[in-house]
């Protein structure tokens, strides 16, 4: 009988189990007391453990695969149960003409607006008279022609507003399309506002915003000491959607997680006749 210590177990090791009993004891017998005490011998190749691990891994893989397949099927079914977006005949004709001309149509038609704010108390009449339409566009090519010829924010006089809104939505609190809506407000130093405005414009025109059709437009307000970027959205009462939009804006503009943004519904602006004072939410 030989005794081995510190034996390295590898893939070719056999484990031999000796089971003994008798003489009123179940303890391990002293060296040399073999023979009648050994009642059974079991041999366990170490490869069985490896095969067991493979078996467990394969079971987990199959369960994961079934989970993904079932989840995808449910997702596909949910897509088919939702009503498809309504596309007007006018939009279809417009897209067909653009494609025939070799142009690249955008998902939505947009309008650039310009406002030169006058000192004093804002009234609806004075604001309506000051807001001017610059141009509308609905193709990639038309956007770049427009954008490349617009004055840079750093060259605009104070106080001035630049607006980019989807066609059919006026940049006015009172507009019917903005009923029950609101806006996120982000304040920037003047030296960086132009960059953030450009990033937001490209995301809005390129339909890269997760908020989708609930986006109305964006405004860059040029002030003396700071510039203010505001993002207008639908359904100001939907708190979860409003907070999701905030998170997306922070990711898009690469703002720090603790960067303070303010939110204000349009009906609150109508009551206090102010765009940026008395904001309802800071987050």
C-alpha positions as CSV (number, residue, x, y, z in Angstrom):
1,X,0.0,0.0,0.0
2,X,1.5,3.3,-1.1
3,X,0.5,6.8,0.1
4,X,0.6,9.8,-2.2
5,X,0.4,13.4,-1.0
6,X,-0.1,16.7,-2.9
7,X,-1.3,14.8,-6.0
8,X,-2.2,17.1,-8.9
9,X,-5.7,16.3,-10.3
10,X,-5.9,16.6,-14.1
11,X,-8.2,15.5,-16.9
12,X,-7.0,11.9,-16.8
13,X,-7.4,11.3,-13.1
14,X,-9.6,8.5,-11.8
15,X,-11.2,8.9,-8.4
16,X,-11.5,5.6,-6.5
17,X,-13.9,5.6,-3.5
18,X,-13.5,2.9,-0.9
19,X,-16.6,2.3,1.3
20,X,-16.1,0.2,4.5
21,X,-18.2,-0.9,7.3
22,X,-18.3,-3.7,9.9
23,X,-17.2,-4.5,13.4
24,X,-19.5,-1.8,14.7
25,X,-17.6,1.1,13.1
26,X,-18.0,3.5,10.2
27,X,-14.7,5.3,10.8
28,X,-11.7,5.1,8.5
29,X,-9.7,2.0,9.5
30,X,-6.1,2.1,10.4
31,X,-3.5,1.4,7.8
32,X,-3.3,-2.4,7.1
33,X,-6.8,-3.2,8.2
34,X,-8.2,-3.7,4.7
35,X,-9.9,-6.8,3.2
36,X,-13.0,-7.7,5.2
37,X,-13.8,-4.1,6.0
38,X,-14.0,-3.0,2.3
39,X,-17.6,-3.6,1.2
40,X,-17.7,-1.5,-2.1
41,X,-15.5,0.2,-4.6
42,X,-16.7,3.0,-6.8
43,X,-14.6,4.5,-9.7
44,X,-15.3,8.1,-10.9
45,X,-13.4,9.4,-14.0
46,X,-12.8,13.1,-13.7
47,X,-14.1,13.4,-17.3
48,X,-17.6,12.9,-15.9
49,X,-17.4,16.2,-14.1
50,X,-16.3,17.9,-17.3
51,X,-19.2,16.3,-19.2
52,X,-21.6,17.4,-16.5
53,X,-20.4,21.0,-16.8
54,X,-20.9,20.8,-20.6
55,X,-24.4,19.4,-20.0
56,X,-25.3,22.3,-17.6
57,X,-23.9,24.9,-20.1
58,X,-25.9,23.4,-23.0
59,X,-29.1,23.5,-20.9
60,X,-28.6,27.1,-20.0
61,X,-27.8,28.0,-23.6
62,X,-31.0,26.3,-24.8
63,X,-33.1,28.2,-22.2
64,X,-31.5,31.5,-23.2
65,X,-32.2,30.8,-26.9
66,X,-35.8,29.9,-26.2
67,X,-36.2,33.1,-24.2
68,X,-34.8,35.3,-27.0
69,X,-37.0,33.6,-29.6
70,X,-40.2,33.9,-27.6
71,X,-39.3,37.5,-26.7
72,X,-38.7,38.4,-30.3
73,X,-42.0,36.8,-31.4
74,X,-43.9,38.7,-28.8
75,X,-42.2,42.0,-29.8
76,X,-43.0,41.3,-33.5
77,X,-46.6,40.6,-32.6
78,X,-46.8,43.8,-30.6
79,X,-45.6,45.7,-33.7
80,X,-48.3,44.2,-35.9
81,X,-51.0,45.0,-33.3
82,X,-50.1,48.7,-33.4
83,X,-51.7,50.8,-36.0
84,X,-49.3,51.9,-38.8
85,X,-48.4,55.6,-39.0
86,X,-50.7,57.5,-41.4
87,X,-48.9,59.0,-44.4
88,X,-50.9,61.5,-46.5
89,X,-51.1,61.3,-50.2
90,X,-49.4,64.7,-50.4
91,X,-46.4,63.3,-48.4
92,X,-46.2,60.3,-50.7
93,X,-46.2,62.5,-53.8
94,X,-43.5,64.7,-52.3
95,X,-41.3,61.8,-51.4
96,X,-41.7,60.3,-54.9
97,X,-40.7,63.5,-56.6
98,X,-37.6,63.9,-54.4
99,X,-36.5,60.3,-55.1
100,X,-37.1,60.8,-58.8
101,X,-34.9,64.0,-58.6
102,X,-32.2,62.1,-56.7
103,X,-32.8,63.9,-53.4
104,X,-33.0,62.4,-50.0
105,X,-36.3,63.2,-48.2
106,X,-36.4,63.8,-44.4
107,X,-39.0,62.1,-42.2
108,X,-40.5,65.4,-41.4
109,X,-40.6,68.9,-42.9
110,X,-39.0,71.6,-40.8
111,X,-39.0,75.4,-40.6
112,X,-36.4,77.8,-39.4
113,X,-37.7,80.9,-37.6
114,X,-36.0,84.0,-36.3
115,X,-37.1,86.4,-33.6
116,X,-35.5,89.7,-32.7
117,X,-36.9,90.4,-29.3
118,X,-37.8,94.0,-28.3
119,X,-37.3,95.4,-24.8
120,X,-40.3,95.6,-22.6
121,X,-43.2,93.4,-21.5
122,X,-43.9,90.6,-24.0
123,X,-47.3,90.6,-25.5
124,X,-48.8,88.1,-28.0
125,X,-49.2,90.8,-30.6
126,X,-45.6,92.1,-30.3
127,X,-44.2,88.6,-30.3
128,X,-46.2,87.5,-33.3
129,X,-45.0,90.6,-35.2
130,X,-41.4,89.9,-34.4
131,X,-41.2,86.3,-35.4
132,X,-40.1,85.7,-39.0
133,X,-40.0,82.6,-41.1
134,X,-36.6,82.1,-42.6
135,X,-37.1,78.9,-44.8
136,X,-38.7,75.5,-44.8
137,X,-37.0,72.3,-46.0
138,X,-37.8,68.6,-46.3
139,X,-34.7,67.1,-47.9
140,X,-31.2,66.5,-46.7
141,X,-29.8,68.6,-49.5
142,X,-32.1,71.6,-48.7
143,X,-31.2,71.4,-45.0
144,X,-27.5,71.7,-45.7
145,X,-28.0,74.5,-48.1
146,X,-30.0,76.4,-45.5
147,X,-27.9,75.6,-42.5
148,X,-24.6,76.5,-44.2
149,X,-26.0,79.9,-45.1
150,X,-27.4,80.7,-41.7
151,X,-25.6,83.2,-39.4
152,X,-23.7,81.5,-36.6
153,X,-25.1,82.0,-33.1
154,X,-22.0,83.8,-32.0
155,X,-22.6,86.6,-34.6
156,X,-26.3,87.2,-33.7
157,X,-27.2,90.3,-31.7
158,X,-28.8,90.2,-28.3
159,X,-31.6,89.5,-27.6
160,X,-32.4,87.1,-30.5
161,X,-34.1,83.7,-30.8
162,X,-33.4,81.0,-33.4
163,X,-36.2,78.4,-33.8
164,X,-36.3,75.0,-35.6
165,X,-39.8,73.5,-35.5
166,X,-41.6,70.8,-37.4
167,X,-43.8,72.1,-40.1
168,X,-47.3,72.9,-38.8
169,X,-46.1,73.8,-35.3
170,X,-45.5,77.5,-34.6
171,X,-42.9,78.4,-31.9
172,X,-45.6,80.0,-29.8
173,X,-47.0,79.0,-26.4
174,X,-50.5,79.9,-27.7
175,X,-50.3,77.7,-30.8
176,X,-52.9,74.9,-30.7
177,X,-50.3,72.3,-31.6
178,X,-48.4,73.2,-28.3
179,X,-51.5,72.9,-26.1
180,X,-50.6,71.0,-22.9
181,X,-46.9,70.9,-23.9
182,X,-43.8,72.1,-22.3
183,X,-40.0,72.5,-22.7
184,X,-36.7,71.6,-21.1
185,X,-34.4,74.6,-20.5
186,X,-30.6,74.3,-20.6
187,X,-28.3,77.3,-19.8
188,X,-24.9,77.5,-21.4
189,X,-21.9,79.8,-21.5
190,X,-21.9,81.8,-24.7
191,X,-18.7,80.2,-26.0
192,X,-20.2,76.7,-26.1
193,X,-23.9,77.3,-27.0
194,X,-23.3,77.2,-30.8
195,X,-21.8,73.7,-30.6
196,X,-24.7,72.3,-28.5
197,X,-27.2,74.0,-30.8
198,X,-25.7,72.3,-33.8
199,X,-25.7,68.9,-32.2
200,X,-29.4,69.3,-31.3
201,X,-30.4,70.5,-34.7
202,X,-28.7,67.6,-36.5
203,X,-30.3,65.1,-34.1
204,X,-33.8,66.7,-34.6
205,X,-33.5,66.9,-38.4
206,X,-32.0,63.4,-38.6
207,X,-34.8,61.9,-36.4
208,X,-32.2,60.7,-33.9
209,X,-34.2,61.6,-30.8
210,X,-35.7,58.7,-28.9
211,X,-38.7,60.9,-28.1
212,X,-39.8,60.5,-31.7
213,X,-43.0,62.2,-32.8
214,X,-43.5,63.8,-29.4
215,X,-40.7,66.4,-30.3
216,X,-42.0,69.8,-31.4
217,X,-38.8,71.7,-31.9
218,X,-35.9,73.6,-30.4
219,X,-35.0,77.2,-29.6
220,X,-31.7,78.9,-29.1
221,X,-32.1,82.2,-27.1
222,X,-29.2,84.6,-27.3
223,X,-28.8,86.7,-24.2
224,X,-26.2,89.1,-23.0
225,X,-24.6,87.0,-20.2
226,X,-25.6,83.5,-21.3
227,X,-27.4,81.5,-24.0
228,X,-30.4,79.3,-23.4
229,X,-31.3,76.1,-25.3
230,X,-34.8,74.9,-25.0
231,X,-36.4,71.7,-26.3
232,X,-40.1,71.7,-26.8
233,X,-42.1,68.5,-26.3
234,X,-45.6,67.2,-26.2
235,X,-47.6,66.1,-23.1
236,X,-46.0,68.0,-20.2
237,X,-48.1,66.0,-17.8
238,X,-46.4,62.7,-18.7
239,X,-43.7,62.9,-16.0
240,X,-42.0,59.6,-17.1
241,X,-41.7,60.7,-20.7
242,X,-40.5,64.2,-19.7
243,X,-37.7,62.7,-17.5
244,X,-36.8,60.2,-20.3
245,X,-36.4,63.2,-22.6
246,X,-34.1,64.9,-20.1
247,X,-31.9,61.8,-19.8
248,X,-31.7,61.6,-23.6
249,X,-30.7,65.3,-24.0
250,X,-27.9,64.8,-21.4
251,X,-26.6,61.8,-23.3
252,X,-26.9,63.6,-26.7
253,X,-25.0,66.7,-25.5
254,X,-22.7,64.7,-23.3
255,X,-23.6,66.7,-20.2
256,X,-22.5,65.6,-16.7
257,X,-25.1,63.5,-14.9
258,X,-25.5,66.3,-12.3
259,X,-25.9,69.1,-14.8
260,X,-29.0,71.0,-13.8
261,X,-31.8,71.4,-16.3
262,X,-35.1,73.1,-15.8
263,X,-38.6,72.3,-17.1
264,X,-41.6,74.5,-17.6
265,X,-45.0,73.8,-19.1
266,X,-46.3,76.3,-21.6
267,X,-49.5,77.0,-19.6
268,X,-47.3,78.2,-16.8
269,X,-45.5,80.5,-19.2
270,X,-48.8,81.9,-20.3
271,X,-49.8,82.6,-16.7
272,X,-46.6,84.4,-15.7
273,X,-45.8,85.7,-19.2
274,X,-42.3,84.4,-19.0
275,X,-40.2,81.7,-20.8
276,X,-37.6,81.0,-18.2
277,X,-38.7,82.4,-14.9
278,X,-40.5,80.3,-12.2
279,X,-39.6,77.0,-13.8
280,X,-41.5,74.1,-12.2
281,X,-38.8,71.4,-12.2
282,X,-35.0,71.4,-11.7
283,X,-33.3,68.1,-12.4
